[in-house]
């Protein structure tokens, strides 16, 4: 598969059949009735999960790539025909379908809150409808992971974080995209080689316990690894006795010093990490290895990292695996992609508990003199409001309308966004009431639509859908 300059693929990773059946049955009905005027859909998160004071927008690059390559292959059309569900005329039309719409979105790495649209798709109804499933699939997953990773970054207080989660990720794509989302949110790198190649993410690796066990002695394992990688060696020291292994590292460091080889770091992956790290630090410092770093791993998440550092654990970095790549505490978001306008007519869903605000919307962000976030206002696109507009053009007529940002540029943007959050929003355990306002124009439009429908108005409690 060909890759672009920033590592993203230049071809579709998945076919157009990566969708829900009801997208195709709706398209077939629209086709029969000639319904294909301009539709406006928006993707948003209804409410934040517990312990998430903010979210980080991610996955936009993969979405745009998908839209640019969207098409049904002859083989896919042939398979659909064999199902007997669809008329030949519809399938012939489907074979010619391409995405030719517009996309406006928040930049990847942008901090956002519940109810705020991340992405707006404006396209003929068939095109805007068809992309719903994959759009949610791509935006939801990376946003979940980036938001979890951002909490780890806050907990680590500037220490290096590495994604270790591929082996327990829910599939290959999930593992690779989790590495991307974590790096975007501030992780220093990944152990996933394919992600390093695809997205140019720095690669980190140490050794497994099996490497030590395969040798007749622990110090031989350390020696062989250090000589194999004289400038990039991290020794795993908890296979047997962690403190005794640290003493062996000191012995080996003295042996290798005349050869110009230095032990860069040791890793502890089990046991009472805090007390072991303190003991290892004392041994290394006493043995003249004060510049050898300590890297911790083993069932870590943001809360355990925060606790370890609060206790004064001398850790220089952390490997975070399962809890990151499956976002163990909150693996999903209550999100939706809803029709807000069709054929020039604003629309509003009024379902109990899932009522939506109608119309094309913009999010305006206001900050104080120091750049700290003060409030967001969700307004109609045509409103004149104070602040910085967060939703910007990214695709026009099915093609990108601005240069593709590099992953490092999006990462820098995420870092700046997190730094603008109030201190209360950065807490890992205390709730924060997001300062999100709804413009009066949206409330008035919703009320007008309700009156026009001549039915009981659904309670307006915020954006849902």
C-alpha positions in Angstrom: 0.0 0.0 0.0 1.3 3.5 -0.9 1.9 6.0 1.9 1.8 9.7 1.9 4.6 11.9 3.2 3.3 11.9 6.7 2.7 8.2 6.8 -1.0 8.1 6.1 -2.1 5.8 3.4 -2.8 7.2 -0.1 -5.3 4.4 -0.8 -8.4 3.2 1.0 -7.6 0.9 3.9 -11.1 -0.5 3.8 -13.8 -0.8 1.2 -17.1 1.1 1.0 -18.9 -2.0 2.5 -17.5 -1.0 5.8 -20.9 0.4 6.8 -24.2 -0.5 8.3 -26.8 -2.2 6.1 -29.3 0.6 6.8 -27.1 3.1 5.1 -27.6 1.2 1.9 -31.3 0.5 2.3 -31.9 4.2 3.0 -29.8 5.2 -0.1 -31.8 2.8 -2.2 -35.1 4.4 -1.0 -33.7 7.9 -1.6 -32.6 6.8 -5.1 -36.1 5.5 -5.9 -37.7 8.8 -4.9 -35.0 11.2 -6.3 -34.2 12.5 -2.8 -30.7 13.8 -3.0 -30.7 17.5 -2.2 -28.1 19.1 0.1 -27.9 17.7 3.6 -26.0 18.9 6.6 -24.9 16.4 9.3 -22.9 17.1 12.4 -20.9 14.8 14.6 -20.9 15.5 18.4 -20.6 13.9 21.8 -23.8 14.1 23.8 -22.2 14.0 27.3 -18.8 13.5 28.8 -18.0 10.3 30.6 -17.3 10.4 34.3 -13.7 11.5 35.0 -13.4 13.2 31.6 -13.4 17.0 32.1 -12.6 17.5 28.4 -12.0 15.5 25.3 -9.3 15.8 22.5 -10.5 15.8 18.9 -8.7 13.1 16.9 -9.2 11.0 13.8 -9.9 13.7 11.3 -7.0 12.9 9.0 -8.2 9.3 8.6 -11.7 10.5 7.9 -10.6 12.9 5.1 -8.5 10.1 3.6 -11.6 7.8 3.7 -13.8 10.4 2.0 -11.3 11.1 -0.7 -11.0 7.4 -1.6 -14.7 6.4 -1.1 -16.0 4.3 -4.0 -17.6 0.9 -4.6 -15.4 -1.6 -6.5 -16.9 -3.9 -9.1 -16.4 -6.8 -6.8 -18.3 -5.0 -4.0 -21.1 -4.1 -6.4 -21.2 -7.8 -7.6 -21.5 -9.0 -4.1 -24.3 -6.6 -3.3 -26.2 -7.8 -6.4 -25.8 -11.4 -5.3 -27.6 -10.6 -2.1 -30.7 -9.9 -4.0 -31.6 -6.9 -1.9 -31.1 -4.1 -4.4 -32.2 -3.2 -8.0 -29.6 -3.2 -10.7 -30.3 0.5 -11.5 -29.5 1.5 -7.9 -26.3 -0.6 -8.0 -25.2 1.1 -11.3 -25.8 4.4 -9.6 -23.9 3.3 -6.5 -20.9 2.2 -8.6 -20.6 5.9 -9.8 -20.9 7.4 -6.4 -18.1 9.5 -5.1 -17.9 11.9 -2.1 -18.1 15.4 -3.5 -19.2 17.3 -0.5 -17.7 19.8 2.0 -16.3 19.1 5.4 -15.8 21.7 8.2 -14.2 20.5 11.4 -12.2 21.2 14.6 -8.5 20.7 14.1 -7.1 17.5 15.5 -5.8 18.1 18.9 -8.5 20.6 19.8 -10.0 20.4 23.3 -13.7 20.2 23.2 -16.7 19.6 25.4 -20.1 17.9 25.3 -22.6 19.2 22.7 -19.9 20.8 20.5 -19.9 19.6 16.9 -16.5 18.3 15.9 -17.3 17.8 12.2 -19.9 19.1 9.8 -20.6 17.4 6.5 -22.4 19.2 3.8 -23.2 17.1 0.7 -25.9 15.5 -1.3 -28.1 13.4 1.0 -26.8 10.1 -0.3 -23.2 11.0 0.2 -23.6 12.6 3.6 -25.7 9.6 4.8 -23.5 6.8 3.5 -20.4 8.0 5.4 -22.0 8.0 8.8 -20.8 4.6 10.1 -17.2 4.9 9.1 -17.1 8.6 10.2 -18.2 7.7 13.7 -15.9 4.7 13.7 -12.8 6.8 12.9 -13.6 9.9 15.0 -14.9 8.0 18.0 -12.0 5.6 18.5 -9.1 8.1 18.2 -10.9 10.7 20.3 -11.4 8.1 23.1 -7.8 7.2 23.0 -6.4 10.7 22.7 -8.5 11.9 25.6 -7.3 9.0 27.8 -3.7 9.7 26.7 -4.1 13.4 27.6 -4.9 12.4 31.2 -1.8 10.2 31.3 0.3 13.2 30.0 -1.1 15.4 32.8 -0.3 12.8 35.4 3.2 12.2 34.2 4.3 15.8 34.7 6.6 16.0 31.7 8.1 12.5 32.0 8.3 10.3 28.9 5.3 8.1 28.1 5.3 5.2 25.7 2.4 3.3 24.3 2.8 -0.4 25.0 -0.8 -1.5 24.2 -0.7 -3.2 20.8 -0.9 -6.8 22.1 -4.2 -6.2 23.9 -5.7 -3.7 21.4 -8.9 -4.8 19.7 -7.4 -5.6 16.4 -4.5 -4.3 14.2 -6.1 -1.1 13.1 -7.1 -0.2 16.7 -3.5 -0.8 17.9 -1.9 1.3 15.2 -4.4 4.2 15.5 -4.1 4.1 19.3 -0.4 4.7 18.9 -1.2 7.7 16.6 -3.9 9.1 19.0 -1.6 8.7 22.0 1.3 10.5 20.3 -1.0 13.3 19.2 -2.0 13.8 22.8 1.5 14.0 24.1 3.0 10.5 24.4 6.7 10.4 23.6 6.5 7.3 21.4 5.3 3.8 20.8 6.5 0.2 20.9 4.3 -0.6 17.8 6.7 -0.8 14.9 4.0 -0.5 12.2 2.8 2.7 13.8 6.3 4.0 13.8 6.6 3.3 10.1 3.2 4.6 9.1 3.1 7.8 11.2 6.8 8.5 11.9 6.3 8.1 15.6 9.4 7.6 17.7 9.9 3.9 18.6 10.8 2.6 22.0 11.6 -0.9 23.1 13.4 -2.9 25.8 13.4 -6.6 26.2 11.1 -9.4 27.4 11.4 -11.6 30.4 11.9 -14.5 28.0 15.2 -12.9 26.8 16.5 -13.1 30.4 15.2 -16.6 30.9 16.8 -17.8 27.7 20.2 -17.0 29.1 22.0 -19.1 31.7 22.5 -16.1 33.9 20.8 -12.7 34.2 24.0 -10.7 33.9 24.8 -12.5 30.6 21.5 -11.4 29.3 22.1 -7.8 30.3 25.6 -8.0 28.8 24.6 -9.4 25.5 21.8 -6.9 25.1 23.9 -3.9 26.0 26.6 -5.0 23.5 24.0 -5.5 20.8 22.6 -2.1 21.4 25.4 0.0 22.9 23.5 3.4 22.4 19.9 2.3 23.0 19.6 -0.2 25.8 17.0 -0.5 28.5 17.4 -3.6 30.7 14.4 -5.4 32.2 15.4 -6.1 35.8 12.4 -7.7 37.5 12.5 -11.3 36.1 13.9 -12.7 39.3 15.0 -10.3 42.1 14.7 -6.7 41.1 17.2 -5.2 43.6 19.8 -7.9 43.0 19.4 -7.3 39.3 20.1 -3.6 39.9 23.4 -4.6 41.6 24.2 -6.6 38.5 23.5 -3.6 36.3 26.1 -1.6 38.4 28.6 -4.4 38.0 28.0 -4.5 34.2 28.2 -0.8 33.9 31.7 -0.8 35.4 32.7 -3.6 33.0 31.4 -1.9 29.9 32.6 1.6 30.7 36.0 1.2 29.1 34.3 0.1 25.9 32.3 3.4 25.9 29.0 1.6 26.5 26.6 3.1 29.0 23.4 1.5 30.4 20.8 4.0 29.4 17.9 2.8 31.5 16.4 -0.1 33.5 12.7 -1.1 33.4 10.6 -2.5 36.3 7.4 -4.2 35.2 6.0 -5.8 38.4 5.9 -5.7 42.1 5.6 -2.6 44.3 6.8 -0.2 41.7 7.3 2.7 44.1 9.4 1.0 46.7 11.3 -1.0 44.1 12.1 2.2 42.1 13.4 3.9 45.2 15.6 0.9 46.1 16.9 0.6 42.5 17.6 4.4 42.4 19.7 4.1 45.6 21.7 1.1 44.2 22.3 2.8 40.9 23.4 6.1 42.4 25.7 4.4 44.9 27.3 2.4 42.1 28.1 5.4 40.0 25.1 5.0 37.6 23.3 8.2 38.5 22.6 8.9 34.8 20.8 5.5 34.3 17.1 6.2 34.1 14.3 4.2 35.6 11.3 3.3 33.4 8.2 1.8 34.9 5.5 -0.4 33.3 2.9 -3.0 34.3 -0.8 -2.3 34.5 -0.3 1.5 34.7 -2.9 4.2 34.0 -3.1 7.9 34.7 -4.3 7.4 38.3 -1.5 5.0 39.2 1.1 7.3 37.6 -0.3 10.2 39.5 -0.1 8.3 42.8 3.5 7.0 42.1 4.7 10.5 41.5 2.8 11.9 44.5 4.7 9.4 46.6 8.0 10.7 45.2 8.8 7.6 43.0 12.0 8.3 41.1 10.6 7.4 37.7 11.9 9.0 34.4 9.2 7.4 32.2 6.3 5.1 32.0 5.0 2.5 29.6 1.2 2.4 29.4 -0.5 -0.5 27.7 -3.9 -2.1 28.1 -5.5 0.7 30.0 -4.6 3.1 27.2 -5.3 1.1 24.0 -8.7 -0.1 25.2 -9.4 3.1 27.3 -10.2 0.7 30.1 -12.2 3.0 32.4 -14.3 4.6 29.6 -13.9 2.8 26.3 -16.8 4.6 24.5 -18.4 8.0 24.1 -22.1 8.7 23.8 -21.7 10.3 20.4 -23.9 10.8 17.3 -24.0 12.1 13.7 -27.3 13.8 13.1 -29.1 15.6 10.3 -29.3 19.3 11.0 -30.6 20.6 7.7 -32.0 19.2 4.5 -32.8 21.0 1.3 -32.3 24.3 3.0 -34.7 23.4 5.9 -33.3 23.2 9.4 -34.2 19.9 11.1 -34.4 18.9 14.8 -34.7 15.5 16.5 -37.0 15.7 19.5 -36.7 12.2 20.9 -36.9 12.1 24.7 -33.4 12.5 26.1 -31.9 12.9 22.7 -33.3 16.2 21.4 -30.9 18.0 19.1 -30.3 21.7 18.3 -31.1 22.5 14.6 -29.1 24.2 11.9 -25.4 24.6 10.9 -23.4 25.5 13.9 -20.1 27.1 14.9 -18.2 26.9 18.2 -16.7 30.2 19.4 -14.0 30.0 22.0 -13.2 32.9 24.3 -10.0 33.1 26.4 -8.7 35.6 29.0 -5.7 37.9 28.7 -3.4 35.0 29.7 -4.9 32.7 27.0 -6.8 30.5 29.5 -10.1 29.2 28.3 -13.1 31.2 29.6 -16.1 29.9 27.7 -17.3 28.3 24.5 -20.5 29.4 22.7 -22.3 27.1 20.3 -24.0 29.4 17.8 -25.5 29.3 14.3 -22.9 29.5 11.6 -24.4 32.8 10.5 -24.2 34.4 14.0 -21.7 37.1 14.8 -20.1 36.1 18.0 -17.0 37.0 20.1 -14.1 34.6 20.2 -12.1 32.2 18.0 -14.1 29.9 15.6 -13.1 26.3 16.2 -14.8 24.8 13.1 -12.9 25.5 9.9 -13.0 24.4 6.3 -11.0 21.2 5.7 -12.6 19.8 2.5 -14.4 21.3 -0.5 -16.0 19.4 -3.3 -14.5 16.1 -2.0 -10.9 17.4 -1.9 -8.9 18.9 0.9 -9.0 22.6 1.0 -5.8 23.2 2.9 -2.5 21.5 3.3 -2.5 18.3 5.4 -1.0 19.1 8.8 1.7 16.8 10.0 1.1 14.7 13.1 3.7 16.7 15.0 1.9 19.9 14.1 -1.4 18.4 15.5 0.6 17.2 18.5 1.9 20.8 19.2 -1.7 22.1 18.8 -2.9 19.6 21.4 -0.2 20.6 23.8 -1.1 24.2 23.4 -4.8 23.4 23.9 -4.3 21.5 27.1 -2.1 24.3 28.4 -5.0 26.7 27.9 -7.3 24.7 30.1 -8.1 26.1 33.6 -6.4 24.2 36.4 -9.7 22.7 37.6 -10.2 21.2 34.1 -6.9 19.4 34.3 -7.8 17.5 37.5 -7.9 13.7 37.1 -10.5 13.2 39.8 -12.4 16.4 40.5 -15.4 17.2 38.2 -15.3 20.4 36.2 -18.3 22.2 34.8 -17.5 23.0 31.2 -18.3 26.6 30.4 -20.4 26.0 27.3 -23.2 28.4 26.3 -26.0 28.0 23.7 -26.6 31.0 21.6 -30.2 32.4 21.8 -30.5 32.1 18.1 -30.3 28.3 18.3 -32.9 28.2 21.1 -35.2 30.4 19.1 -34.8 28.3 16.0 -35.6 25.1 17.9 -38.7 26.6 19.4 -39.9 27.8 16.0 -39.4 24.3 14.6 -41.4 22.8 17.5 -44.2 25.2 17.0 -44.3 24.5 13.3 -44.6 20.8 14.0 -47.6 21.5 16.2 -46.6 19.0 18.8 -45.5 19.2 22.4 -42.0 20.6 22.5 -39.2 18.3 23.7 -37.4 19.6 26.8 -34.3 21.5 25.7 -31.5 20.3 28.0 -28.5 20.5 25.7 -27.4 18.8 22.6 -28.2 15.2 22.2 -29.3 13.1 19.3 
